[in-house]
Each structure stands twice: as C-alpha cells, then as structure tokens.
Amino acid sequence: MSEIKANYCQFPFKIILASGSPRRKELLKNLGLTFEVKATQVDEEFPLELTAEKIPLYLAEKKAKAYKFERNDEVVITSDTIVWLDGNVMNKPLDYNEAKNMLIKLSGKKHQVYTAVCINSKLKKILFYDKTDVYFKSLSLGEIDYYINNFPVYDKAGSYGVQDWLGLIGIEKIEGCFYNVMGLPIKKVYEHLINF
C-alpha cells in the first residue's frame, strides 16, 4: 500500500512576500512555502494618534495597498513590526545615537513587540497582529556600543534582533511568540493561509 503524503504548504495561489526583510523571507522559507519576493517601497509615516498595535496594523495595510497586482491568483503578504515601551513607539533607528538611546531605554525593562500582517488578494483581505512581551537584562554601555558597532541594527525596530548577539546575551525571557519578535508571527500566518 503506497503512502499518501500531504503537503500542507502548497496552496492554489501564488504567494508574494512584499517585504525586503531577510528575516521574514527566512521564516516563510523555513515554513516550506513556495513564494516570490517583491518588496514594496512606502514611507512608514502614520497618524500620531495611533498607539500600540494600531501602528503596525495601519502600516501593514498601507504596504498592502501599495502593491500592484500582476495576476488574479496572487496572495500578497505585507507586515510591520514595532517595539512599544512605556507608551512610546520605537521604529528603526536613523543613526548611531538614536540606536544607542533606544537600547539604553530598553535596558533592564519589559517591552512589547507588535507585528501586524496583511494577507491580501483581489477578492479578500485578512489583517491581524500578535504581541510578545520581551524582558531585557540591564545592559552595560560597553555591550550596547559593541552591539551597534558590530551588528546591523538600522533595519530593526527597537535597534535589536532577538536572534542575534544582543538577543543571546541580553534577553532574560519572552512571553509570547519568539518569531513575532523576529518580524513575523509565522504560526498565525500559516493558519490564515490554510483558511484563506
């Protein structure tokens, strides 16, 4: 009797990742998806009255609206991640001083990481988010300087990557999805694609 193997990552539509993030690309690839990367370029301005999860939800949808469909069977994934500390948003740092100030503020504290995702086609749209609590140890100025000088921080919300050096030495614990902090709540993405 021949064994029938189900492939849970083959879908009857063409998946487009409209993001230049290498981490999101890696997560989708590790999921076993066949997809194409077509990064959209949009400004990341948002209304100042938005707070917490409303910011990445707005930006993920804004990125989705910027995508120009080429085929009727395309399903486009856009996403945005922010770090939220004490009622203030931390996006990507513009320069060394901003990155250093962000990490000093995060040192020894708990903060939230919100990632929003928009899965969009010509006929349907799903918009959702996930939240993870991240606890940092107290970081020394030497550790912060070393990290900024030796690792890419300028493409990361809050100036750090959970999967790289600062995450390894600085994060005491997380509550919630690890991959959400990397930039994509991949389990939720998978579940929504299954039901799309």
C-alpha positions as CSV (number, residue, x, y, z in Angstrom):
1,M,0.0,0.0,0.0
2,S,1.5,3.3,-1.1
3,E,1.8,6.1,1.5
4,I,0.0,9.3,0.7
5,K,1.9,12.3,1.9
6,A,0.1,15.6,2.4
7,N,1.9,18.8,1.6
8,Y,0.5,21.5,3.9
9,C,2.4,24.3,2.3
10,Q,1.2,24.0,-1.3
11,F,-1.6,26.4,-2.0
12,P,-3.7,27.1,-5.1
13,F,-2.5,30.6,-5.4
14,K,0.8,32.4,-5.9
15,I,2.3,33.8,-2.7
16,I,4.1,37.2,-2.8
17,L,6.1,38.4,0.1
18,A,6.0,42.2,-0.4
19,S,8.9,42.8,2.0
20,G,12.6,43.3,1.8
21,S,13.2,41.8,5.3
22,P,15.6,38.9,5.2
23,R,14.1,37.6,8.4
24,R,10.6,37.4,7.0
25,K,11.9,35.7,3.9
26,E,13.8,33.2,6.1
27,L,10.7,32.4,8.2
28,L,8.5,31.8,5.1
29,K,11.2,29.6,3.5
30,N,11.6,27.6,6.7
31,L,7.8,27.0,6.7
32,G,8.2,25.3,3.3
33,L,6.3,27.8,1.3
34,T,6.9,28.5,-2.4
35,F,6.8,32.3,-2.8
36,E,8.3,35.2,-4.6
37,V,9.7,38.4,-3.0
38,K,8.5,41.7,-4.5
39,A,9.3,44.4,-1.9
40,T,7.1,47.5,-2.0
41,Q,8.6,50.9,-1.1
42,V,6.3,53.0,1.0
43,D,7.0,55.7,3.6
44,E,6.4,54.5,7.1
45,E,4.6,57.6,8.3
46,F,1.4,57.0,10.4
47,P,-1.1,59.2,12.2
48,L,0.3,60.3,15.5
49,E,-2.8,59.5,17.4
50,L,-2.3,55.7,16.7
51,T,-0.9,53.6,19.6
52,A,0.5,50.1,20.2
53,E,-0.9,47.5,17.8
54,K,-2.8,50.1,15.7
55,I,0.5,51.4,14.3
56,P,1.8,48.2,12.7
57,L,-1.8,47.3,11.6
58,Y,-2.0,50.7,9.8
59,L,1.4,50.3,8.2
60,A,0.9,46.6,7.1
61,E,-2.3,47.7,5.4
62,K,-0.6,50.7,3.9
63,K,2.1,48.4,2.4
64,A,-0.6,46.1,1.0
65,K,-2.4,49.0,-0.7
66,A,0.9,49.9,-2.4
67,Y,1.2,46.6,-4.1
68,K,0.2,46.4,-7.8
69,F,-1.3,43.0,-8.6
70,E,0.0,41.4,-11.7
71,R,-2.1,38.2,-11.7
72,N,-5.6,37.3,-10.4
73,D,-4.2,34.4,-8.3
74,E,-1.7,36.4,-6.3
75,V,-1.9,36.5,-2.5
76,V,0.3,39.2,-1.0
77,I,1.8,39.2,2.5
78,T,2.8,42.5,4.0
79,S,3.9,43.2,7.5
80,D,5.2,45.7,10.0
81,T,6.9,45.4,13.4
82,I,7.2,48.0,16.2
83,V,8.7,48.0,19.7
84,W,6.5,49.6,22.3
85,L,7.9,50.8,25.6
86,D,6.1,52.8,28.3
87,G,3.6,54.2,25.9
88,N,6.1,55.2,23.2
89,V,6.9,53.6,19.8
90,M,10.3,52.6,18.7
91,N,10.8,52.0,15.0
92,K,14.0,51.6,13.1
93,P,16.8,53.9,14.3
94,L,18.1,56.6,12.0
95,D,21.7,56.8,13.3
96,Y,24.1,55.6,16.0
97,N,22.9,58.0,18.7
98,E,19.2,57.0,18.2
99,A,20.1,53.3,18.3
100,K,22.1,53.8,21.5
101,N,19.3,55.8,23.1
102,M,16.8,53.1,22.3
103,L,18.9,50.4,23.8
104,I,19.6,52.4,26.9
105,K,15.8,52.9,27.4
106,L,15.1,49.1,26.8
107,S,17.9,48.1,29.2
108,G,16.5,46.4,32.4
109,K,12.9,46.7,31.3
110,K,10.0,44.8,29.8
111,H,8.6,46.0,26.5
112,Q,6.2,44.8,23.9
113,V,6.8,43.8,20.3
114,Y,3.8,44.1,18.0
115,T,3.9,42.6,14.5
116,A,0.9,43.1,12.1
117,V,0.3,41.2,9.0
118,C,-1.9,41.8,6.0
119,I,-2.7,38.9,3.7
120,N,-4.4,40.3,0.6
121,S,-5.8,39.3,-2.7
122,K,-8.0,41.0,-5.3
123,L,-11.0,39.4,-3.5
124,K,-10.1,39.1,0.1
125,K,-8.1,40.7,2.9
126,I,-7.1,39.5,6.4
127,L,-5.4,41.9,8.8
128,F,-4.2,40.6,12.2
129,Y,-1.4,41.1,14.7
130,D,0.5,39.4,17.5
131,K,2.1,40.8,20.7
132,T,5.1,39.5,22.6
133,D,6.5,40.7,25.9
134,V,10.3,40.9,26.0
135,Y,12.4,41.3,29.2
136,F,15.9,42.7,28.9
137,K,18.6,42.4,31.5
138,S,20.4,45.6,32.4
139,L,22.8,46.3,29.5
140,S,26.2,47.9,30.0
141,L,27.2,50.8,27.8
142,G,30.1,48.6,26.6
143,E,27.7,45.9,25.5
144,I,25.4,48.5,23.7
145,D,28.4,50.1,21.9
146,Y,29.8,46.7,20.9
147,Y,26.5,45.6,19.5
148,I,25.8,48.7,17.5
149,N,29.3,48.7,16.1
150,N,29.4,45.1,15.1
151,F,25.8,44.1,14.1
152,P,23.2,45.5,11.7
153,V,20.8,47.5,13.8
154,Y,19.4,50.1,11.4
155,D,16.9,47.8,9.8
156,K,15.4,46.6,13.1
157,A,12.6,48.1,15.2
158,G,14.0,49.0,18.6
159,S,17.6,48.6,17.3
160,Y,17.9,44.9,18.1
161,G,17.4,41.5,16.7
162,V,16.1,38.8,19.1
163,Q,18.0,36.2,17.1
164,D,21.4,37.8,17.1
165,W,24.1,38.7,19.7
166,L,22.1,41.2,21.8
167,G,19.2,38.7,22.0
168,L,21.5,36.0,23.0
169,I,23.2,37.9,25.9
170,G,20.5,40.4,26.8
171,I,17.1,38.9,26.8
172,E,16.1,37.2,30.1
173,K,12.8,35.9,28.9
174,I,9.9,36.4,26.4
175,E,6.2,35.8,26.8
176,G,4.6,35.0,23.5
177,C,5.8,34.1,20.1
178,F,9.6,34.3,19.5
179,Y,9.1,34.6,15.7
180,N,6.8,37.6,16.2
181,V,9.9,39.4,17.7
182,M,11.9,38.4,14.6
183,G,9.2,40.1,12.4
184,L,6.5,37.5,11.6
185,P,4.1,35.5,13.8
186,I,4.6,32.6,11.5
187,K,2.2,30.2,13.1
188,K,-0.7,32.7,12.7
189,V,0.4,33.3,9.1
190,Y,0.3,29.6,8.4
191,E,-3.1,29.3,9.9
192,H,-4.5,32.2,8.0
193,L,-3.1,30.9,4.7
194,I,-4.6,27.5,5.3
195,N,-8.0,29.1,5.7
196,F,-7.6,31.8,3.0
